[in-house]
Structure formats: structure tokens, C-alpha cells
Amino acid sequence: MSIKKMSKEELELLSNKDITNLLLEEKGRQTTPDLFKKIIKLLELPESTFDNKIGDYYTSLTTDKRFILLEDGTWDLRNRHTSDKIIKVDEDEDEDLEELDEEQEEEELDDFDSIDSDEDDIDDSDDDLKDLVVLDEDEIGETE
């Protein structure tokens, strides 16, 4: 059913995200303000709603898996796009991030080694045990 053919009462039963879905199905890609202004007009809400609720509306679109925000700042239905159109990773930037991660790991290992270096000085020889005497239970009673 076309959104233009729906009554105000029918539209009021839908969430803003559902109306957005219908708008994007019919008209295609649109910006956040354009979509929200159309919803306000369809539901006959006061114009102050735009300023007061645009942030909440944007947040609701970002959390809904049906929608995708494209590079040009327009929203569209996710099912119209493949993942290679959604995210473009700069390979140089990706390599830089990997190098930073490796450097951080090395620094953390160096920090760990410096903490452990005090323990490395401990002599594990049996010198501490040379004066140790093992007593039987009977001998314990005799020494008291």
C-alpha cells in the first residue's frame, strides 16, 4: 500500500522507523531532515517537533538494521546495498593501525619484562634448604 493512500490514523499506528521504511521503499535515498520533515507532515505534528526530536529520530535510524547511512549522508534500505558499498577501508590506514597495535604490544611486553626483572635476580639454589630438618610426628612430641 502506498504511503500517500494511508490515512492519518493508519500512519499513527506505525512507528517513525516503519514510516521511514515505507518512504525509502517508495522514493529511495533521502537525508535525515527530509525524511523526518515528511513524517511530521504526514502525522500533522507541530513544526517544533522537528527541532525537539530530530536527534532521537537520527539515533533510531542508526540502531535499526533495516537502514544504512551512505557516504553522501543519505539513508537507504540496507537490503539494496552490498557490504563493499557500505564500508571502504583505506588500506594504508589499516596498515598504520596494525603497526600501532604491534608497537603497543611490544611496549606492554617491555613494561612486563621490567617488572619481572627484579624476580630474575632470585637465586633458586638449594642453599636456603640446607638447614631444613624433617621431623616425624614422634620426634615433634619429643622436642616440646
N, C-alpha and C positions, 0 to 999 in steps of 0.2 A: 504494500500500500504506500502511496506517495505521501510524503510528509505534508504537502500542501492540502491534501484531501482529508487530513485528520482534523478532528475538532479540537478545540482548546481543552476540553475535558479529557479526551483521549491522550493528548500530549502531557497533561498534568499527571497522568498515571505513569509516565515514563521518567526515568532519571535523566539528568543532563547528559550523562555519558551515552545513554541509549539514543537520545535525540541527536547527539553528535554523530553517532554511528550511522543513523539514517541520513543525516546531512552529507556525510562523507561518501556514502554509497551513491547518493543522487548527484552530487555536484563535484566530487573529487577533492583534491588537496585544497586546504584553506588554513589561514592563520588562526591563532588562538582568539584574538579580538573579533575577527569576522564571525567565527563560529559562535562565540558567546553572545554577540550582538543579535545574531539570528535567533538564538534560543530565547533571549529576553523579549524579542519582538513576537515570537510565536506564542510565548506564555503570557504576553501582555504584562510584563513586570515593569516596575518603575525604572527609569534610567539610572538612578542611584545604585541599583543592583550591580551594574557593570563595575563601578569603582570599588564597591564593597566586597564583591565575590569573585572577581577575575582571578585572584591568586589561588583561591580554593579550587576554582574550575581548572586552572592550569595543572595544579597538583593532582587532581583527579584523573586528568588525561595521562599524565606521566606514569601513574600507577596502574592504569588499565592496559592489559596486554593486547587489546584489540587495536590500539593506536600506536603510531610511530611518528616521532618528530624528525622531520627530514632536515638535511643540511641547509636548505633555503629558509627554514623557520616555519614551514607549513606542516600541518598534520595530515596524515592519510591513514588508511586502514593497513595494518601490518600484513595482512594476507596478500596484498598487492605487491609486496616487495620481498626480494630475497636478501639474505644476510650480507651478500657482497655489496649491496647498495646501501645498507644501513651503516656499516662501520668501515671507514677507510683508515687503516693504520699506516702511519709513516714509518717505513722500515728503519730509517736512520734513528728515529726517535725510540723505536722499540729496542734497537741495539744499545742505545745510550742507557736506557733503563736497565737492561741486562747487565751492562758494565757497572752501573751504580750498585746493583744488587750484589754483584761479586765483590766489589770493593767493601761494601758494608759487612759482608760475611767475613772477609779477611780481617777487617778491623775488630770484629767481635771475637774472632779466634785469637788475635793478638792480645786483646784485653783478657781473655780467658787464660792464655798462657802466662801472662804477667801475674795473675792471681795465683796460679798453680806453682810458680817458680819458687815460692817460699817452701812449699811442701817438697820440692825436688831436693832440697838440701838435707832432708832427713836421711840418716844412715840406718838402713834396715838390717844391720848386722845383729847377731845374737848376743852382743855384749851386755845388753840390758837383762838378758835371761840367765847369765852365768851364775848369779847368786840365788836363783829361784830354787826352792826346795819343795818337793811334792811330798805331802804327808797323807798317810792313810787315816781313816776315821779313828782307829785305835790310838794312833800317835797324837791326834788332836786332843783327845781326852787327857793324855799324859802331860801335855805341855801346860795345861791350865792349872 
